[in-house]
Amino acid sequence: MNSQLLLFIIKLVLGGIAAFLAIFVMSKTRDASWMFLVAGFLFSYAALVVDLMVELGVFAADSVLVAGMPLVSLLSAVIPSLLFITAFIIRLCKK
């Protein structure tokens, strides 16, 4: 088995557990900072699935380029981080 494929499987399993628990937390709290944190985890898992599909060749990520970088890869890296940053800023502003 390819070690990179094994690493993706481990990331998918652990990310799936984190996403499940994030959805569980989302149903328990309605605080904006927690919602953005949960959304960050969910988008992080979605980005992992997209990266796996690109790696396996299910779809090509090179179709749309922004500044020489594939748009799909750029969004997969930026969106979860922006959601985490927003969650922490909201949390800091509340105190």
All heavy atoms as an XYZ file, in Angstrom:
720
protein
N       0.847     -1.173      0.000
C       0.000      0.000      0.000
C       0.898      1.243      0.000
O       1.885      1.301      0.702
C      -0.911     -0.005      1.228
C      -1.816      1.206      1.298
S      -2.891      1.242      2.729
C      -4.089      0.029      2.278
N       0.504      2.193     -0.794
C       1.239      3.439     -0.887
C       1.148      4.181      0.447
O       0.069      4.310      1.025
C       0.640      4.274     -2.026
C       1.451      5.494     -2.334
O       2.487      5.752     -1.727
N       0.973      6.252     -3.294
N       2.282      4.679      0.932
C       2.275      5.365      2.221
C       1.459      6.655      2.174
O       0.853      7.045      3.172
C       3.709      5.661      2.662
O       4.344      6.529      1.739
N       1.415      7.311      1.022
C       0.626      8.538      0.899
C      -0.873      8.220      0.979
O      -1.632      8.959      1.592
C       0.953      9.245     -0.405
C       0.372     10.628     -0.490
C       0.879     11.379     -1.707
O       1.565     10.810     -2.550
N       0.525     12.638     -1.809
N      -1.284      7.113      0.391
C      -2.680      6.692      0.470
C      -3.045      6.318      1.906
O      -4.134      6.665      2.392
C      -2.940      5.520     -0.472
C      -4.375      5.035     -0.553
C      -5.282      6.141     -1.074
C      -4.466      3.813     -1.437
N      -2.156      5.645      2.597
C      -2.390      5.301      3.995
C      -2.521      6.563      4.844
O      -3.386      6.649      5.725
C      -1.261      4.420      4.521
C      -1.377      3.978      5.975
C      -2.623      3.127      6.175
C      -0.129      3.235      6.397
N      -1.701      7.567      4.559
C      -1.790      8.835      5.281
C      -3.129      9.518      5.030
O      -3.749     10.046      5.961
C      -0.639      9.758      4.875
C      -0.569     11.100      5.589
C      -0.374     10.907      7.083
C       0.561     11.931      5.013
N      -3.620      9.490      3.792
C      -4.933     10.055      3.482
C      -6.039      9.313      4.227
O      -6.988      9.927      4.722
C      -5.213     10.021      1.979
C      -4.829     11.278      1.258
C      -3.848     11.252      0.288
C      -5.456     12.481      1.533
C      -3.490     12.401     -0.385
C      -5.120     13.639      0.869
C      -4.131     13.601     -0.098
N      -5.935      7.992      4.324
C      -6.949      7.204      5.032
C      -6.972      7.576      6.516
O      -8.039      7.769      7.105
C      -6.702      5.696      4.836
C      -6.982      5.314      3.386
C      -7.561      4.871      5.797
C      -6.565      3.912      3.013
N      -5.795      7.724      7.116
C      -5.717      8.119      8.521
C      -6.305      9.511      8.712
O      -7.083      9.750      9.643
C      -4.259      8.051      9.020
C      -3.792      6.593      9.072
C      -4.115      8.715     10.388
C      -2.312      6.428      9.311
N      -5.974     10.437      7.809
C      -6.520     11.799      7.895
C      -8.035     11.795      7.734
O      -8.740     12.536      8.425
C      -5.903     12.693      6.819
C      -4.491     13.119      7.092
C      -4.024     14.020      5.955
C      -2.609     14.464      6.091
N      -2.209     15.351      4.967
N      -8.550     10.968      6.822
C      -9.994     10.892      6.612
C     -10.720     10.345      7.841
O     -11.777     10.858      8.225
C     -10.319     10.043      5.387
C     -10.142     10.719      4.040
C     -10.333      9.708      2.917
C     -11.110     11.868      3.881
N     -10.170      9.318      8.454
C     -10.811      8.725      9.629
C     -10.807      9.721     10.786
O     -11.849      9.990     11.397
C     -10.123      7.402     10.028
C     -10.586      6.932     11.388
C     -10.374      6.336      8.986
N      -9.644     10.288     11.095
C      -9.567     11.230     12.206
C     -10.323     12.526     11.899
O     -10.978     13.092     12.783
C      -8.108     11.521     12.550
C      -7.325     10.331     13.097
C      -5.868     10.705     13.321
C      -7.954      9.802     14.356
N     -10.262     12.982     10.658
C     -11.025     14.169     10.266
C     -12.511     13.917     10.311
O     -13.293     14.816     10.652
N     -12.934     12.713      9.963
C     -14.344     12.349     10.046
C     -14.847     12.361     11.478
O     -15.954     12.833     11.750
N     -14.026     11.866     12.391
C     -14.404     11.908     13.810
C     -14.502     13.356     14.284
O     -15.463     13.726     14.969
C     -13.397     11.106     14.660
C     -13.496      9.613     14.326
C     -13.628     11.338     16.154
C     -12.388      8.779     14.913
N     -13.519     14.186     13.897
C     -13.550     15.603     14.280
C     -14.760     16.308     13.681
O     -15.416     17.119     14.353
C     -12.259     16.294     13.842
N     -15.093     16.016     12.429
C     -16.258     16.646     11.792
C     -17.554     16.203     12.465
O     -18.455     17.012     12.683
C     -16.279     16.307     10.305
N     -17.650     14.919     12.810
C     -18.838     14.424     13.505
C     -19.016     15.114     14.849
O     -20.107     15.558     15.205
C     -18.757     12.911     13.697
C     -19.863     12.353     14.542
C     -21.130     12.204     14.009
C     -19.645     12.004     15.862
C     -22.174     11.703     14.786
C     -20.673     11.505     16.641
C     -21.938     11.355     16.100
N     -17.918     15.212     15.607
C     -18.000     15.880     16.900
C     -18.286     17.371     16.747
O     -18.982     17.962     17.574
C     -16.705     15.650     17.685
C     -16.475     14.203     18.130
C     -15.102     14.055     18.757
C     -17.569     13.737     19.059
N     -17.780     17.976     15.665
C     -18.067     19.389     15.413
C     -19.557     19.593     15.136
O     -20.157     20.552     15.625
C     -17.226     19.889     14.237
N     -20.154     18.695     14.377
C     -21.595     18.783     14.116
C     -22.371     18.585     15.412
O     -23.365     19.267     15.670
C     -22.014     17.752     13.049
C     -21.419     18.136     11.698
C     -23.530     17.649     12.951
C     -21.547     17.067     10.647
N     -21.910     17.682     16.254
C     -22.553     17.456     17.541
C     -22.485     18.704     18.410
O     -23.465     19.081     19.058
C     -21.900     16.257     18.243
C     -22.587     15.830     19.497
C     -23.832     15.232     19.439
C     -21.993     16.028     20.724
C     -24.478     14.831     20.596
C     -22.633     15.639     21.886
C     -23.878     15.042     21.826
N     -21.328     19.371     18.436
C     -21.170     20.612     19.203
C     -22.058     21.711     18.624
O     -22.647     22.504     19.364
C     -19.691     21.054     19.237
C     -19.553     22.477     19.731
C     -18.883     20.119     20.109
N     -22.155     21.758     17.292
C     -22.956     22.796     16.649
C     -24.425     22.675     17.067
O     -25.116     23.684     17.195
C     -22.839     22.714     15.124
C     -23.487     23.884     14.435
S     -23.270     24.064     12.654
C     -22.672     22.576     12.047
N     -24.894     21.457     17.285
C     -26.289     21.295     17.687
C     -26.506     21.706     19.140
O     -27.637     21.977     19.531
C     -26.727     19.844     17.494
O     -26.076     18.999     18.428
N     -25.449     21.793     19.931
C     -25.565     22.136     21.347
C     -25.370     23.619     21.635
O     -25.808     24.114     22.654
C     -24.544     21.338     22.175
C     -24.729     19.848     22.104
C     -25.982     19.430     22.810
C     -26.128     17.920     22.765
N     -27.397     17.475     23.272
N     -24.656     24.340     20.773
C     -24.350     25.745     21.047
C     -24.763     26.614     19.865
O     -24.793     26.157     18.737
C     -22.855     25.937     21.350
O     -22.642     27.304     21.675
C     -21.982     25.558     20.182
N     -25.082     27.836     20.158
C     -25.464     28.787     19.112
C     -24.579     30.028     19.149
O     -24.903     31.036     18.563
C     -26.928     29.208     19.286
C     -27.898     28.075     19.128
C     -27.973     27.633     17.685
N     -28.953     26.551     17.551
C     -28.698     25.446     16.906
N     -27.545     25.252     16.351
N     -29.619     24.514     16.803
N     -23.449     29.968     19.837
C     -22.529     31.090     19.921
C     -21.814     31.253     18.580
O     -21.396     30.266     17.954
C     -21.515     30.833     21.038
C     -20.644     32.025     21.316
O     -21.139     33.160     21.183
O     -19.473     31.818     21.685
N     -21.660     32.495     18.123
C     -21.089     32.758     16.797
C     -19.651     32.258     16.680
O     -19.264     31.688     15.656
C     -21.148     34.252     16.493
N     -18.856     32.448     17.725
C     -17.463     32.010     17.645
C     -17.370     30.488     17.524
O     -16.559     29.961     16.761
C     -16.671     32.498     18.857
O     -17.181     31.942     20.050
N     -18.232     29.774     18.242
C     -18.238     28.320     18.138
C     -18.722     27.866     16.757
O     -18.230     26.888     16.218
C     -19.122     27.704     19.224
C     -18.383     27.503     20.504
C     -18.471     28.268     21.618
C     -17.425     26.483     20.790
N     -17.634     27.789     22.584
C     -16.977     26.689     22.107
C     -16.901     25.425     20.068
C     -16.029     25.876     22.704
C     -15.961     24.608     20.665
C     -15.537     24.835     21.967
N     -19.680     28.584     16.220
C     -20.194     28.219     14.890
C     -19.108     28.358     13.825
O     -18.980     27.502     12.944
C     -21.405     29.082     14.539
C     -22.583     28.876     15.469
S     -23.224     27.224     15.409
C     -24.369     27.408     14.091
N     -18.321     29.440     13.903
C     -17.234     29.607     12.942
C     -16.143     28.558     13.152
O     -15.545     28.073     12.186
C     -16.636     31.012     13.033
C     -17.396     32.035     12.239
C     -18.255     32.910     12.865
C     -17.245     32.118     10.861
C     -18.970     33.854     12.149
C     -17.952     33.049     10.133
C     -18.823     33.924     10.772
N     -15.886     28.188     14.389
C     -14.899     27.152     14.673
C     -15.356     25.808     14.107
O     -14.576     25.090     13.471
C     -14.679     27.056     16.182
C     -13.454     26.322     16.666
C     -12.193     27.004     16.186
C     -13.452     26.238     18.170
N     -16.621     25.490     14.304
C     -17.188     24.248     13.763
C     -17.140     24.270     12.238
O     -16.763     23.277     11.604
C     -18.625     24.053     14.287
C     -19.348     22.990     13.504
C     -18.603     23.718     15.762
N     -17.504     25.403     11.647
C     -17.461     25.516     10.184
C     -16.033     25.348      9.675
O     -15.816     24.753      8.613
C     -18.030     26.858      9.745
N     -15.060     25.836     10.424
C     -13.658     25.642     10.048
C     -13.276     24.179     10.011
O     -12.593     23.721      9.090
N     -13.716     23.422     11.007
C     -13.430     21.979     11.019
C     -14.134     21.264      9.867
O     -13.550     20.381      9.221
C     -13.843     21.351     12.352
C     -12.856     21.570     13.448
C     -13.178     22.362     14.530
C     -11.597     21.003     13.401
C     -12.276     22.576     15.545
C     -10.677     21.205     14.409
C     -11.016     22.003     15.485
N     -15.374     21.649      9.603
C     -16.108     21.006      8.515
C     -15.484     21.321      7.155
O     -15.342     20.432      6.304
C     -17.578     21.425      8.552
C     -18.363     20.943      9.768
C     -19.777     21.492      9.727
C     -18.371     19.436      9.841
N     -15.114     22.573      6.933
C     -14.471     22.924      5.670
C     -13.081     22.304      5.564
O     -12.631     21.970      4.465
C     -14.386     24.446      5.504
C     -15.605     25.036      4.869
C     -16.602     25.588      5.644
C     -15.761     25.032      3.496
C     -17.738     26.126      5.074
C     -16.890     25.561      2.909
C     -17.884     26.116      3.699
N     -12.405     22.136      6.687
C     -11.102     21.468      6.672
C     -11.252     20.015      6.218
O     -10.451     19.508      5.424
C     -10.490     21.536      8.066
O      -9.261     20.875      8.105
N     -12.295     19.344      6.696
C     -12.551     17.965      6.274
C     -12.942     17.918      4.796
O     -12.484     17.051      4.055
C     -13.649     17.343      7.138
C     -13.887     15.889      6.827
C     -12.953     14.926      7.189
C     -15.036     15.467      6.166
C     -13.156     13.594      6.907
C     -15.243     14.133      5.878
C     -14.304     13.206      6.252
O     -14.495     11.887      5.959
N     -13.763     18.862      4.373
C     -14.149     18.923      2.956
C     -12.926     19.178      2.073
O     -12.803     18.591      0.994
C     -15.189     20.008      2.743
N     -12.013     20.020      2.533
C     -10.784     20.285      1.774
C      -9.933     19.027      1.670
O      -9.324     18.764      0.626
C      -9.994     21.413      2.430
N      -9.905     18.239      2.733
C      -9.167     16.984      2.698
C      -9.767     16.020      1.682
O      -9.040     15.376      0.919
C      -9.157     16.349      4.089
C      -8.462     15.002      4.219
C      -6.981     15.143      3.928
C      -8.698     14.433      5.600
N     -11.081     15.945      1.627
C     -11.751     15.077      0.652
C     -11.472     15.562     -0.771
O     -11.186     14.761     -1.669
C     -13.269     15.008      0.940
C     -13.999     14.296     -0.176
C     -13.520     14.320      2.269
N     -11.516     16.870     -0.985
C     -11.219     17.428     -2.310
C      -9.781     17.136     -2.702
O      -9.502     16.744     -3.847
C     -11.514     18.947     -2.332
C     -10.938     19.590     -3.577
C     -13.001     19.191     -2.256
N      -8.845     17.303     -1.770
C      -7.440     16.998     -2.068
C      -7.249     15.529     -2.421
O      -6.464     15.199     -3.314
C      -6.554     17.364     -0.878
C      -6.393     18.852     -0.698
O      -6.650     19.603     -1.666
O      -6.003     19.279      0.412
N      -7.965     14.654     -1.736
C      -7.890     13.229     -2.056
C      -8.428     12.955     -3.452
O      -7.838     12.188     -4.222
C      -8.647     12.407     -1.021
C      -8.671     10.898     -1.255
C      -7.263     10.328     -1.216
C      -9.558     10.222     -0.237
N      -9.544     13.595     -3.810
C     -10.110     13.403     -5.148
C      -9.165     13.915     -6.231
O      -9.041     13.294     -7.291
C     -11.458     14.102     -5.253
C     -12.558     13.424     -4.506
S     -14.101     14.291     -4.802
C     -15.186     13.395     -3.760
N      -8.511     15.021     -5.965
C      -7.536     15.544     -6.931
C      -6.354     14.588     -7.043
O      -5.866     14.297     -8.138
C      -7.066     16.964     -6.521
C      -5.855     17.401     -7.329
C      -8.206     17.958     -6.683
N      -5.897     14.069     -5.919
C      -4.762     13.136     -5.906
C      -5.090     11.844     -6.648
O      -4.251     11.291     -7.352
C      -4.372     12.830     -4.466
C      -3.139     12.013     -4.304
C      -1.865     12.761     -4.620
O      -1.849     14.000     -4.464
O      -0.885     12.110     -5.025
N      -6.325     11.373     -6.510
C      -6.735     10.146     -7.183
C      -7.119     10.370     -8.640
O      -7.335      9.411     -9.377
C      -7.907      9.497     -6.433
C      -7.593      8.955     -5.039
C      -8.857      8.453     -4.366
C      -6.554      7.858     -5.109
N      -7.249     11.632     -9.042
C      -7.569     11.934    -10.427
C      -9.045     11.937    -10.744
O      -9.430     11.824    -11.901
N      -9.883     12.049     -9.712
C     -11.326     12.076     -9.935
C     -11.706     13.332    -10.713
O     -12.514     13.303    -11.616
C     -12.094     11.996     -8.599
C     -13.581     12.180     -8.800
C     -11.795     10.667     -7.913
N     -11.112     14.454    -10.343
C     -11.274     15.665    -11.135
C      -9.977     16.456    -11.111
O      -9.159     16.316    -10.212
C     -12.463     16.525    -10.677
C     -12.351     17.094     -9.286
C     -11.757     18.322     -9.068
C     -12.875     16.419     -8.216
C     -11.669     18.852     -7.799
C     -12.780     16.936     -6.942
C     -12.181     18.154     -6.736
N      -9.798     17.260    -12.139
C      -8.566     18.030    -12.298
C      -8.698     19.372    -11.596
O      -9.691     20.078    -11.752
C      -8.259     18.240    -13.773
N      -7.697     19.718    -10.824
C      -7.714     20.985    -10.108
C      -7.026     22.084    -10.903
O      -7.053     23.235    -10.508
C      -7.030     20.828     -8.756
N      -6.426     21.741    -12.010
C      -5.658     22.714    -12.782
C      -6.491     23.467    -13.805
O      -5.946     24.220    -14.597
C      -4.501     22.003    -13.505
C      -3.545     21.346    -12.525
O      -3.509     21.773    -11.368
O      -2.842     20.402    -12.942
N      -7.805     23.284    -13.795
C      -8.638     23.904    -14.822
C      -8.730     25.416    -14.652
O      -8.732     26.146    -15.635
C     -10.030     23.281    -14.830
O     -10.632     23.445    -13.568
N      -8.807     25.909    -13.421
C      -8.882     27.353    -13.166
C      -7.686     27.739    -12.310
O      -7.494     27.200    -11.215
C     -10.198     27.717    -12.434
C     -10.247     29.199    -12.140
C     -11.401     27.283    -13.245
N      -6.885     28.672    -12.812
C      -5.699     29.118    -12.092
C      -5.868     30.560    -11.638
O      -6.403     31.397    -12.365
C      -4.463     29.009    -12.975
C      -4.082     27.603    -13.448
C      -2.896     27.665    -14.386
C      -3.766     26.715    -12.264
N      -5.409     30.849    -10.431
C      -5.374     32.206     -9.902
C      -3.938     32.475     -9.474
O      -3.426     31.806     -8.568
C      -6.333     32.361     -8.697
C      -6.187     33.732     -8.073
C      -7.755     32.100     -9.117
N      -3.293     33.421    -10.149
C      -1.889     33.760     -9.879
C      -0.994     32.524     -9.987
O      -0.064     32.344     -9.208
C      -1.749     34.429     -8.522
N      -1.308     31.649    -10.919
C      -0.506     30.457    -11.152
C      -0.800     29.300    -10.220
O      -0.147     28.264    -10.303
N      -1.776     29.466     -9.310
C      -2.135     28.398     -8.380
C      -3.530     27.887     -8.717
O      -4.395     28.678     -9.088
C      -2.153     28.929     -6.942
C      -0.803     29.351     -6.423
S      -0.898     29.985     -4.739
C      -1.713     31.556     -5.014
N      -3.749     26.594     -8.582
C      -5.098     26.067     -8.814
C      -6.096     26.646     -7.814
O      -5.829     26.702     -6.609
C      -4.947     24.561     -8.612
C      -3.499     24.287     -8.694
C      -2.796     25.530     -8.299
N      -7.241     27.097     -8.307
C      -8.251     27.735     -7.467
C      -8.769     26.782     -6.396
O      -8.973     27.183     -5.246
C      -9.405     28.255     -8.326
C     -10.541     28.948     -7.584
C     -10.035     30.213     -6.912
C     -11.692     29.245     -8.511
N      -8.961     25.526     -6.747
C      -9.489     24.548     -5.789
C      -8.521     24.377     -4.616
O      -8.928     24.397     -3.453
C      -9.753     23.191     -6.488
C     -10.119     22.128     -5.485
C     -10.822     23.341     -7.541
N      -7.239     24.248     -4.907
C      -6.242     24.091     -3.848
C      -6.124     25.355     -3.007
O      -5.953     25.289     -1.783
C      -4.885     23.743     -4.446
O      -4.954     22.537     -5.147
N      -6.220     26.503     -3.657
C      -6.141     27.777     -2.938
C      -7.306     27.921     -1.966
O      -7.115     28.265     -0.795
C      -6.125     28.942     -3.933
C      -6.036     30.342     -3.343
C      -4.704     30.530     -2.637
C      -6.220     31.377     -4.429
N      -8.518     27.641     -2.430
C      -9.691     27.736     -1.561
C      -9.653     26.696     -0.441
O     -10.084     26.968      0.678
C     -10.972     27.600     -2.372
C     -11.288     28.758     -3.317
C     -12.542     28.454     -4.123
C     -11.420     30.059     -2.570
N      -9.129     25.504     -0.743
C      -9.023     24.456      0.272
C      -8.080     24.859      1.399
O      -8.273     24.454      2.548
C      -8.519     23.152     -0.346
O      -9.456     22.650     -1.250
N      -7.094     25.660      1.085
C      -6.143     26.102      2.101
C      -6.623     27.349      2.834
O      -6.382     27.508      4.028
C      -4.786     26.367      1.458
N      -7.328     28.231      2.136
C      -7.660     29.542      2.696
C      -8.946     29.531      3.519
O      -8.995     30.120      4.606
C      -7.748     30.588      1.557
C      -8.313     31.893      2.046
C      -6.382     30.802      0.941
N      -9.990     28.888      3.052
C     -11.299     28.977      3.711
C     -11.277     28.462      5.158
O     -11.759     29.159      6.055
C     -12.396     28.289      2.875
C     -12.666     29.108      1.618
C     -13.683     28.129      3.679
C     -13.660     28.482      0.678
N     -10.718     27.269      5.442
C     -10.703     26.839      6.855
C      -9.922     27.802      7.750
O     -10.374     28.118      8.857
C     -10.034     25.464      6.816
C     -10.256     24.971      5.439
C     -10.223     26.187      4.571
N      -8.809     28.293      7.265
C      -8.017     29.226      8.074
C      -8.767     30.523      8.325
O      -8.724     31.066      9.439
C      -6.689     29.528      7.383
O      -5.918     28.361      7.262
N      -9.466     31.030      7.320
C     -10.251     32.252      7.506
C     -11.376     32.043      8.524
O     -11.674     32.940      9.327
C     -10.831     32.726      6.180
C      -9.856     33.366      5.201
C     -10.563     33.702      3.894
C      -9.229     34.601      5.801
N     -11.990     30.882      8.500
C     -13.049     30.595      9.466
C     -12.494     30.495     10.886
O     -13.112     31.001     11.835
C     -13.786     29.313      9.085
C     -14.660     29.422      7.835
C     -15.119     28.051      7.383
C     -15.843     30.331      8.084
N     -11.327     29.870     11.049
C     -10.700     29.804     12.367
C     -10.311     31.197     12.862
O     -10.531     31.532     14.025
C      -9.465     28.901     12.345
C      -9.782     27.438     12.197
C      -9.052     26.648     11.334
C     -10.804     26.842     12.918
C      -9.327     25.304     11.191
C     -11.098     25.491     12.785
C     -10.346     24.724     11.915
N      -9.738     32.009     11.974
C      -9.354     33.373     12.338
C     -10.579     34.165     12.770
O     -10.551     34.879     13.783
C      -8.624     34.054     11.161
C      -7.242     33.431     10.966
C      -8.510     35.557     11.383
C      -6.571     33.836      9.668
N     -11.669     34.053     12.018
C     -12.902     34.758     12.363
C     -13.425     34.305     13.722
O     -13.863     35.140     14.531
C     -13.971     34.525     11.282
O     -13.437     34.894     10.007
C     -15.222     35.315     11.568
N     -13.385     33.012     13.989
C     -13.854     32.497     15.278
C     -13.043     33.072     16.423
O     -13.609     33.500     17.444
C     -13.773     30.971     15.292
N     -11.738     33.123     16.261
C     -10.898     33.632     17.342
C     -11.065     35.136     17.524
O     -11.040     35.635     18.651
C      -9.440     33.270     17.099
C      -9.193     31.787     17.158
C      -8.433     31.157     16.200
C      -9.740     31.003     18.169
C      -8.203     29.793     16.252
C      -9.522     29.640     18.228
C      -8.745     29.035     17.259
N     -11.253     35.868     16.439
C     -11.473     37.316     16.544
C     -12.791     37.596     17.261
O     -12.855     38.465     18.141
C     -11.430     37.981     15.150
C      -9.996     37.993     14.625
C     -11.994     39.393     15.209
C      -9.864     38.470     13.198
N     -13.834     36.870     16.913
C     -15.125     37.053     17.588
C     -14.993     36.727     19.068
O     -15.516     37.435     19.932
C     -16.220     36.188     16.919
C     -16.540     36.719     15.535
C     -17.479     36.143     17.775
C     -17.454     35.829     14.731
N     -14.264     35.670     19.357
C     -14.081     35.270     20.766
C     -13.311     36.327     21.537
O     -13.633     36.619     22.691
C     -13.359     33.921     20.807
C     -13.374     33.274     22.141
C     -14.766     32.818     22.429
N     -14.794     32.150     23.709
C     -15.876     31.871     24.357
N     -17.034     32.186     23.815
N     -15.844     31.290     25.498
N     -12.283     36.910     20.916
C     -11.507     37.950     21.574
C     -12.304     39.232     21.780
O     -12.130     39.929     22.781
C     -10.236     38.258     20.779
C      -9.136     37.209     20.839
C      -8.031     37.541     19.861
C      -8.582     37.110     22.254
N     -13.175     39.554     20.840
C     -13.971     40.787     20.941
C     -15.042     40.678     22.027
O     -15.485     41.707     22.542
C     -14.631     41.097     19.603
S     -13.459     41.650     18.346
N     -15.448     39.465     22.378
C     -16.483     39.292     23.394
C     -15.948     39.516     24.799
O     -16.699     39.815     25.700
C     -17.087     37.897     23.305
C     -18.069     37.767     22.185
C     -18.785     36.465     22.285
C     -19.895     36.462     21.266
N     -20.734     35.287     21.403
N     -14.653     39.359     24.985
C     -14.097     39.481     26.346
C     -13.761     40.880     26.700
O     -13.611     41.803     26.141
C     -12.859     38.614     26.469
C     -13.240     37.158     26.467
C     -12.139     36.316     26.970
C     -12.675     34.911     27.095
N     -11.947     34.088     27.953
